[in-house]
Amino acid sequence: MPDSPSAAVPLARRAWLDRAGRGLAATALLGLLADDAPADVADPLAPRAGHFPASADRVIFLYATGGVSHVDTFDWKPALVADHGKTITASRWLNKPGAFERHLIKPRWAFRQHGQSGAWVSDLFPCLGAMVDDLCILNAMHCDSDGHDKGTLAAHCGSAQFARPSHGAWISYGLGTENRNLPSFVVVAPAAPYAGAQTWGSDFLPGCHQGTLVTPGAEPLPNLVPRAARPGRQRMELDLLARVNAAHLGRRGGDAALAARMRSFETAFGMQREAPEVFDLSGETDETLRLYGLERGATQGFGWQCLVARRLAERGVRFIELVDVGSSGNWDSHGTMADHERLAAAVDRPIAGLLADLKRRGMLERTLVVWTTEFGRTPFHQTADHPGREHHNLVFSSWMAGGGVRGGIVHGRSDDHGILPAEGAVHTHDLHATMLAALGLDHERLTFRHAGRDYRLTDVAGTIVRPILRSPPV
């Protein structure tokens, strides 16, 4: 804020701010300039070391919105097949008063063992099955809510009840970025998942850490064009603006928030040059496009999202989320589980291609890939011939790969019918704690003081799942 409304220099500064800001990508500026709260350091996006040695430098987070059925994908239950149609009393499992009967329903698809590990994967994911020796499958995940909004919020923000900073914002806050010309946190999604933009928000963290939304299409970041016809002229204008701002900063005694805002203009300017190149796939080989199941010239689809994620990762973006939601809906298969076949076919080859591409480029070792959903689906229903499944948060499946995670293992086990965890249970807080640990961040020490208390991604819970890490922190 200016020292005096009538001061000549602050008025000139306002004019320069307006001229430099107009024409920059609104998407970028939303995250870069959204917060006026004091920053911890003059440059909140500067790269920083973690609390201990990291096994990963970045995260690609694959989110299947709607609730994927664990017993039809990664959690093979022979007893569920054998007991198909039998009745169970479900009240104690669903925590609802009164006993009621439900009929067990077997998986709709066959399961097969894959790779040297022999891990079971259903026929919904044949391509991903071929990559199973790189996966760590978590078959005893559980979370606090069976509601879409709350479950999605918890999966991203660590709280099912309140909006909090998202995982990507926390990681950006903890580690900064390796490329100042691109945002530290990017979300590539044709539509928002349940809970909306809260899933990539920064909440009380400085606004520069919130996710920048990229929407697949011909112009994934519309309006990302230089304000000036000649970039050199805009560079001159920003240099002059920087000198005016520097003088203003000196009068304010080194205000950290102002210094961070000054840096944000540089990032927005850098995006005009570097971001368009990220989304230009014309230089990719035909073989690479086929690996992702992508036609040359395509600008949308999950294959496009996955290939863009690889390109963002190799350019230093710290956290990349891909939201799996298509024009034909999401994984919320209440009416018919047949939806799962169509949805799986759209993502199986692209995800396997992403893993294979990262691996052959030597990137998988330092890139943590996480696939999850808000909850699973019930292994039972009111009738044995019901075509759908309901929400089930008491146990479900997720998986991790790369970034120091042990591949070719299955951690945790649900009971014989896939209703409750039997061993190795992993809560959402535990998943977040483990993600942070791979990045060298201690989830109990990564905190932010807000409204009189210290907050963290894992709230007051969370345990690192040490058995799945090749080199767990001491």
C-alpha positions as CSV (number, residue, x, y, z in Angstrom):
1,M,0.0,0.0,0.0
2,P,1.3,3.5,-0.7
3,D,2.6,5.7,2.1
4,S,0.4,8.6,1.1
5,P,-2.6,8.8,-1.3
6,S,-1.1,12.0,-2.7
7,A,2.5,10.9,-3.1
8,A,3.7,11.1,-6.7
9,V,5.8,7.9,-6.7
10,P,3.1,5.6,-5.3
11,L,0.7,6.9,-7.9
12,A,3.1,6.2,-10.7
13,R,3.7,2.7,-9.2
14,R,-0.1,2.1,-9.4
15,A,-0.1,3.0,-13.1
16,W,2.8,0.6,-13.8
17,L,1.2,-2.2,-11.9
18,D,-2.0,-1.8,-13.9
19,R,-0.1,-1.6,-17.2
20,A,2.1,-4.6,-16.5
21,G,-0.7,-6.7,-15.1
22,R,-3.2,-6.3,-17.9
23,G,-3.0,-9.1,-20.5
24,L,-1.2,-11.6,-18.4
25,A,-2.9,-14.9,-17.9
26,A,-5.7,-14.6,-15.4
27,T,-5.2,-18.2,-14.4
28,A,-1.6,-17.5,-13.4
29,L,-2.3,-14.3,-11.7
30,L,-5.1,-15.7,-9.6
31,G,-2.6,-17.9,-7.8
32,L,0.4,-15.6,-8.0
33,L,-1.2,-12.4,-6.7
34,A,-4.1,-13.6,-4.6
35,D,-2.7,-13.1,-1.1
36,D,-1.5,-10.0,0.7
37,A,-0.7,-11.7,4.0
38,P,3.0,-11.5,5.1
39,A,5.2,-14.2,3.6
40,D,7.7,-16.2,5.7
41,V,10.5,-15.3,3.3
42,A,10.9,-12.6,0.7
43,D,10.6,-15.1,-2.1
44,P,8.1,-17.8,-1.0
45,L,8.6,-19.8,-4.2
46,A,12.4,-20.1,-3.9
47,P,13.5,-23.8,-3.8
48,R,14.2,-25.0,-0.3
49,A,15.6,-28.2,1.2
50,G,13.3,-30.5,3.2
51,H,13.7,-31.7,6.7
52,F,15.6,-34.8,5.7
53,P,17.0,-36.4,2.5
54,A,14.2,-36.8,-0.1
55,S,13.7,-39.8,-2.4
56,A,11.4,-37.7,-4.7
57,D,11.6,-34.2,-6.2
58,R,8.0,-33.9,-7.4
59,V,4.6,-35.5,-7.3
60,I,2.1,-36.5,-10.1
61,F,-1.2,-37.1,-8.3
62,L,-3.8,-39.0,-10.3
63,Y,-7.3,-38.5,-8.9
64,A,-10.2,-40.7,-10.0
65,T,-13.2,-38.8,-8.9
66,G,-16.4,-40.6,-8.0
67,G,-15.2,-43.6,-5.9
68,V,-13.6,-46.5,-7.7
69,S,-14.6,-50.0,-6.7
70,H,-11.7,-51.7,-5.0
71,V,-13.2,-55.2,-5.3
72,D,-13.4,-54.7,-9.1
73,T,-10.0,-53.3,-9.7
74,F,-7.0,-54.0,-7.3
75,D,-8.4,-56.0,-4.4
76,W,-9.0,-59.6,-5.5
77,K,-11.5,-61.5,-3.2
78,P,-12.0,-65.2,-4.1
79,A,-14.3,-65.5,-1.1
80,L,-16.5,-62.8,-2.5
81,V,-16.9,-64.9,-5.7
82,A,-17.6,-68.0,-3.7
83,D,-20.1,-66.3,-1.5
84,H,-21.9,-64.3,-4.2
85,G,-25.5,-63.9,-3.3
86,K,-25.2,-64.8,0.4
87,T,-26.6,-62.4,2.9
88,I,-24.7,-60.5,5.6
89,T,-25.8,-58.2,8.4
90,A,-24.3,-54.8,7.6
91,S,-25.2,-52.5,10.5
92,R,-22.0,-52.9,12.4
93,W,-19.9,-52.2,9.3
94,L,-21.8,-49.1,8.2
95,N,-22.1,-47.7,11.7
96,K,-25.9,-47.2,11.3
97,P,-28.5,-48.2,13.9
98,G,-30.4,-51.3,13.4
99,A,-29.5,-54.5,11.6
100,F,-30.3,-54.9,7.9
101,E,-29.4,-57.6,5.4
102,R,-27.3,-57.1,2.3
103,H,-26.3,-59.6,-0.4
104,L,-22.7,-60.1,-1.4
105,I,-21.9,-59.3,-5.0
106,K,-18.9,-60.7,-6.8
107,P,-16.6,-58.7,-9.0
108,R,-17.9,-58.1,-12.6
109,W,-14.4,-58.7,-14.1
110,A,-11.8,-61.4,-13.8
111,F,-8.6,-60.9,-12.0
112,R,-5.2,-62.0,-13.1
113,Q,-1.7,-62.1,-11.6
114,H,0.9,-59.9,-13.3
115,G,4.6,-59.4,-13.3
116,Q,7.2,-61.1,-11.2
117,S,5.4,-60.0,-8.1
118,G,2.3,-61.8,-9.1
119,A,0.1,-59.0,-7.9
120,W,-3.6,-59.3,-8.8
121,V,-5.2,-56.7,-11.1
122,S,-8.6,-57.0,-12.7
123,D,-9.1,-57.1,-16.5
124,L,-10.2,-53.5,-16.3
125,F,-6.6,-52.5,-16.3
126,P,-4.6,-54.7,-18.7
127,C,-2.0,-52.1,-19.5
128,L,-1.5,-51.1,-15.9
129,G,-1.3,-54.7,-15.0
130,A,1.8,-54.9,-17.2
131,M,3.4,-52.2,-15.0
132,V,2.5,-53.9,-11.7
133,D,6.1,-54.5,-10.7
134,D,6.5,-50.7,-10.4
135,L,3.4,-50.3,-8.3
136,C,2.9,-50.4,-4.5
137,I,-0.8,-51.2,-4.2
138,L,-2.5,-50.1,-0.9
139,N,-5.5,-52.4,-0.4
140,A,-6.4,-51.3,3.1
141,M,-7.0,-47.6,2.6
142,H,-9.8,-45.9,4.6
143,C,-11.1,-42.4,5.2
144,D,-13.6,-40.5,7.4
145,S,-16.5,-39.8,5.1
146,D,-18.6,-41.7,2.5
147,G,-19.8,-38.4,1.0
148,H,-18.3,-37.2,-2.3
149,D,-17.6,-33.6,-1.3
150,K,-16.2,-34.5,2.2
151,G,-14.2,-37.5,0.9
152,T,-12.7,-35.5,-1.9
153,L,-11.9,-32.6,0.4
154,A,-10.2,-35.1,2.8
155,A,-8.2,-36.7,0.0
156,H,-6.8,-33.3,-1.0
157,C,-6.8,-31.1,2.1
158,G,-6.6,-33.6,5.0
159,S,-10.0,-32.5,6.4
160,A,-13.4,-33.8,5.5
161,Q,-15.1,-31.0,7.4
162,F,-13.4,-27.7,6.5
163,A,-11.6,-26.2,3.6
164,R,-7.9,-26.3,4.3
165,P,-4.8,-25.8,2.0
166,S,-4.5,-28.6,-0.5
167,H,-1.7,-31.1,-0.6
168,G,-0.1,-29.4,-3.6
169,A,-0.2,-26.0,-1.8
170,W,1.5,-27.5,1.3
171,I,4.2,-29.0,-0.9
172,S,4.8,-25.8,-2.7
173,Y,4.9,-23.9,0.6
174,G,7.4,-26.5,2.0
175,L,9.8,-26.8,-1.0
176,G,9.2,-23.9,-3.4
177,T,9.7,-24.4,-7.1
178,E,12.5,-25.5,-9.4
179,N,11.3,-23.3,-12.3
180,R,10.2,-19.7,-11.7
181,N,8.7,-19.5,-15.2
182,L,6.0,-22.0,-14.3
183,P,3.7,-22.4,-11.3
184,S,4.8,-24.7,-8.6
185,F,1.4,-26.5,-8.5
186,V,-0.6,-27.2,-11.7
187,V,-3.9,-29.0,-12.0
188,V,-4.8,-30.4,-15.4
189,A,-8.6,-31.1,-15.4
190,P,-11.5,-30.9,-17.9
191,A,-13.7,-30.3,-14.9
192,A,-13.4,-29.9,-11.2
193,P,-13.9,-32.9,-8.9
194,Y,-16.4,-32.9,-6.1
195,A,-15.6,-30.1,-3.7
196,G,-14.6,-27.9,-6.6
197,A,-11.7,-25.4,-6.6
198,Q,-11.1,-26.0,-2.9
199,T,-9.2,-29.1,-3.9
200,W,-6.4,-27.0,-5.3
201,G,-6.7,-23.9,-3.1
202,S,-4.2,-22.5,-0.7
203,D,-6.7,-21.3,1.9
204,F,-4.6,-19.5,4.6
205,L,-1.2,-20.2,3.0
206,P,0.2,-17.4,0.7
207,G,-1.8,-17.4,-2.5
208,C,1.2,-18.0,-4.7
209,H,1.0,-21.7,-3.6
210,Q,-2.4,-22.5,-4.9
211,G,-2.9,-24.6,-8.0
212,T,-3.0,-23.1,-11.4
213,L,-5.9,-24.8,-13.4
214,V,-5.2,-26.0,-16.9
215,T,-8.2,-27.1,-18.9
216,P,-7.5,-29.5,-21.9
217,G,-8.5,-28.0,-25.2
218,A,-7.1,-25.9,-28.0
219,E,-6.2,-23.1,-25.5
220,P,-5.4,-24.7,-22.2
221,L,-4.3,-21.4,-20.8
222,P,-6.3,-18.7,-22.7
223,N,-5.2,-15.1,-22.4
224,L,-1.5,-16.2,-21.9
225,V,-0.2,-13.6,-24.4
226,P,2.2,-10.7,-23.9
227,R,0.5,-7.4,-23.2
228,A,3.0,-5.6,-25.5
229,A,3.3,-6.4,-29.2
230,R,7.0,-6.7,-28.7
231,P,8.2,-8.8,-25.7
232,G,11.3,-6.7,-25.5
233,R,9.2,-3.6,-24.8
234,Q,7.3,-5.5,-22.1
235,R,10.6,-6.5,-20.6
236,M,11.7,-2.9,-20.4
237,E,8.4,-1.9,-18.8
238,L,8.8,-4.7,-16.1
239,D,12.4,-3.6,-15.5
240,L,11.2,0.0,-14.9
241,L,8.4,-1.3,-12.7
242,A,10.9,-3.4,-10.7
243,R,13.0,-0.2,-10.1
244,V,9.9,1.7,-8.9
245,N,8.9,-1.2,-6.7
246,A,12.4,-1.6,-5.3
247,A,12.4,2.1,-4.2
248,H,9.0,1.5,-2.6
249,L,10.3,-1.6,-0.9
250,G,13.2,0.3,0.6
251,R,10.8,2.8,2.1
252,R,8.7,0.0,3.6
253,G,11.7,-1.5,5.3
254,G,11.9,-4.7,3.3
255,D,8.3,-5.9,3.4
256,A,8.3,-9.6,2.6
257,A,4.8,-9.6,1.1
258,L,5.7,-6.8,-1.3
259,A,9.0,-8.5,-2.3
260,A,7.1,-11.7,-3.0
261,R,4.6,-9.8,-5.1
262,M,7.4,-8.3,-7.1
263,R,8.7,-11.8,-7.9
264,S,5.3,-12.9,-9.0
265,F,5.3,-10.4,-11.9
266,E,8.5,-12.0,-13.0
267,T,6.9,-15.5,-12.9
268,A,3.9,-14.3,-14.8
269,F,6.2,-12.8,-17.5
270,G,8.2,-16.0,-17.7
271,M,5.0,-18.0,-18.2
272,Q,4.3,-16.1,-21.4
273,R,7.4,-17.6,-22.9
274,E,7.6,-21.1,-21.3
275,A,4.0,-22.2,-20.7
276,P,2.9,-22.3,-24.4
277,E,5.9,-24.6,-25.2
278,V,4.8,-27.1,-22.5
279,F,1.4,-27.6,-24.2
280,D,2.9,-27.8,-27.7
281,L,3.2,-31.6,-28.3
282,S,4.2,-31.3,-32.0
283,G,7.8,-32.2,-31.2
284,E,6.8,-35.5,-29.5
285,T,7.5,-38.6,-31.6
286,D,4.8,-40.8,-33.0
287,E,6.0,-43.6,-30.8
288,T,5.6,-41.5,-27.7
289,L,2.1,-40.4,-28.7
290,R,1.1,-44.0,-29.2
291,L,2.5,-44.9,-25.8
292,Y,-0.1,-42.6,-24.3
293,G,-2.8,-43.6,-26.7
294,L,-2.9,-40.1,-28.2
295,E,-3.6,-39.1,-31.8
296,R,-1.3,-36.4,-33.2
297,G,-3.0,-33.0,-32.9
298,A,-5.2,-34.1,-30.0
299,T,-5.6,-31.5,-27.3
300,Q,-7.7,-33.3,-24.8
301,G,-8.4,-36.7,-23.2
302,F,-6.5,-38.4,-20.4
303,G,-3.6,-39.3,-22.6
304,W,-3.1,-35.6,-23.3
305,Q,-3.3,-34.9,-19.6
306,C,-0.7,-37.6,-18.8
307,L,1.8,-36.4,-21.5
308,V,1.4,-32.8,-20.4
309,A,2.1,-34.0,-16.8
310,R,5.4,-35.6,-17.9
311,R,6.4,-32.4,-19.7
312,L,5.5,-30.3,-16.7
313,A,7.5,-32.7,-14.4
314,E,10.6,-32.5,-16.5
315,R,10.5,-28.7,-16.5
316,G,10.5,-28.6,-12.7
317,V,6.9,-28.2,-11.6
318,R,6.7,-29.5,-8.1
319,F,3.2,-30.9,-7.9
320,I,0.9,-31.9,-10.8
321,E,-2.6,-33.2,-10.3
322,L,-4.6,-34.9,-13.1
323,V,-8.3,-35.1,-12.4
324,D,-9.9,-38.1,-14.1
325,V,-13.3,-36.9,-15.0
326,G,-14.6,-37.2,-18.6
327,S,-17.4,-35.7,-20.6
328,S,-19.3,-39.0,-20.0
329,G,-19.1,-38.8,-16.2
330,N,-17.1,-40.1,-13.3
331,W,-16.6,-43.3,-11.3
332,D,-19.8,-42.9,-9.2
333,S,-21.3,-46.2,-10.4
334,H,-24.5,-46.4,-8.4
335,G,-26.7,-47.4,-11.3
336,T,-24.4,-49.8,-13.1
337,M,-20.9,-51.0,-12.6
338,A,-20.7,-51.3,-16.4
339,D,-19.6,-47.6,-16.3
340,H,-16.3,-48.8,-14.8
341,E,-15.3,-50.5,-18.0
342,R,-15.7,-47.4,-20.1
343,L,-13.9,-45.2,-17.6
344,A,-11.0,-47.7,-17.1
345,A,-10.5,-48.0,-20.9
346,A,-10.1,-44.2,-21.1
347,V,-7.2,-44.1,-18.5
348,D,-5.5,-47.5,-18.5
349,R,-3.2,-47.0,-21.4
350,P,-2.4,-43.3,-20.7
351,I,-1.4,-44.1,-17.0
352,A,0.7,-47.1,-18.0
353,G,2.2,-45.0,-20.7
354,L,3.1,-42.2,-18.2
355,L,4.8,-44.7,-15.9
356,A,6.7,-46.3,-18.8
357,D,7.8,-42.9,-20.2
358,L,9.0,-41.6,-16.8
359,K,10.9,-44.9,-16.3
360,R,12.7,-44.9,-19.6
361,R,13.7,-41.2,-19.2
362,G,15.1,-41.9,-15.8
363,M,12.5,-39.7,-14.1
364,L,10.4,-42.3,-12.2
365,E,13.0,-42.7,-9.6
366,R,12.6,-39.1,-8.5
367,T,8.9,-38.7,-9.4
368,L,6.3,-39.9,-6.9
369,V,3.1,-41.0,-8.8
370,V,0.0,-41.5,-6.7
371,W,-3.3,-42.8,-7.8
372,T,-6.3,-42.6,-5.5
373,T,-10.0,-41.9,-5.2
374,E,-12.3,-40.6,-2.4
375,F,-13.5,-44.1,-1.3
376,G,-14.4,-47.5,-2.6
377,R,-17.7,-49.2,-3.3
378,T,-19.7,-51.7,-1.3
379,P,-19.1,-55.4,-2.0
380,F,-22.8,-55.9,-1.2
381,H,-26.2,-54.5,-2.2
382,Q,-29.9,-54.9,-1.4
383,T,-30.2,-57.7,-4.0
384,A,-27.7,-60.0,-5.4
385,D,-28.5,-59.0,-9.0
386,H,-28.2,-55.2,-8.4
387,P,-26.0,-53.8,-11.2
388,G,-24.4,-51.0,-9.1
389,R,-22.5,-50.5,-5.9
390,E,-22.8,-47.8,-3.2
391,H,-20.2,-45.6,-1.4
392,H,-17.8,-47.4,0.9
393,N,-15.2,-45.5,2.8
394,L,-14.3,-48.2,5.3
395,V,-11.8,-49.8,2.9
396,F,-10.6,-49.1,-0.6
397,S,-7.6,-49.3,-2.9
398,S,-4.9,-46.8,-4.0
399,W,-1.4,-47.2,-5.4
400,M,1.9,-45.4,-5.5
401,A,4.9,-45.7,-7.8
402,G,8.4,-44.2,-8.1
403,G,9.9,-41.6,-5.9
404,G,11.5,-44.0,-3.4
405,V,8.4,-46.3,-3.1
406,R,9.0,-50.0,-3.2
407,G,7.5,-51.4,-6.4
408,G,5.9,-54.8,-6.9
409,I,4.3,-55.1,-3.5
410,V,0.9,-55.0,-2.0
411,H,0.6,-53.3,1.3
412,G,-2.3,-54.0,3.6
413,R,-5.2,-56.4,3.2
414,S,-9.0,-56.1,3.6
415,D,-11.1,-58.9,5.0
416,D,-12.3,-61.8,2.9
417,H,-15.2,-59.8,1.4
418,G,-13.5,-56.4,1.1
419,I,-15.6,-54.8,3.8
420,L,-13.1,-53.8,6.4
421,P,-9.3,-53.5,6.7
422,A,-7.7,-56.7,8.1
423,E,-4.1,-55.6,8.3
424,G,-1.9,-52.7,7.2
425,A,-4.6,-50.1,7.3
426,V,-3.7,-46.8,5.7
427,H,-5.7,-43.7,6.5
428,T,-5.8,-40.6,4.2
429,H,-3.6,-38.8,6.8
430,D,-1.1,-41.7,6.5
431,L,-1.0,-41.4,2.7
432,H,-0.3,-37.7,3.0
433,A,2.4,-38.2,5.6
434,T,4.1,-40.7,3.4
435,M,3.9,-38.5,0.3
436,L,5.5,-35.7,2.3
437,A,8.2,-38.0,3.7
438,A,9.2,-39.1,0.2
439,L,9.7,-35.4,-0.6
440,G,11.9,-35.0,2.5
441,L,9.2,-33.2,4.5
442,D,8.2,-34.1,8.1
443,H,4.4,-33.8,8.2
444,E,4.6,-32.9,11.9
445,R,7.0,-30.0,11.3
446,L,5.5,-28.7,8.1
447,T,3.2,-26.2,9.8
448,F,1.7,-22.8,9.3
449,R,0.5,-20.5,12.1
450,H,-3.1,-19.3,11.5
451,A,-5.8,-17.9,13.8
452,G,-3.8,-18.7,16.8
453,R,-2.8,-22.3,16.1
454,D,-0.4,-24.3,14.0
455,Y,-2.0,-26.2,11.1
456,R,-0.6,-29.0,9.0
457,L,-1.8,-31.2,6.1
458,T,-2.3,-34.2,8.4
459,D,-4.1,-32.2,11.1
460,V,-3.2,-33.9,14.4
461,A,-2.8,-37.4,13.0
462,G,-0.9,-39.3,10.3
463,T,1.8,-42.0,10.4
464,I,4.4,-42.6,7.7
465,V,3.8,-46.0,6.0
466,R,7.5,-46.9,6.4
467,P,7.4,-50.5,5.0
468,I,6.6,-49.2,1.5
469,L,9.6,-46.7,1.3
470,R,12.9,-48.0,0.2
471,S,14.7,-45.6,2.5
472,P,12.3,-44.4,5.2
473,P,13.3,-41.3,7.2
474,V,15.0,-41.9,10.5
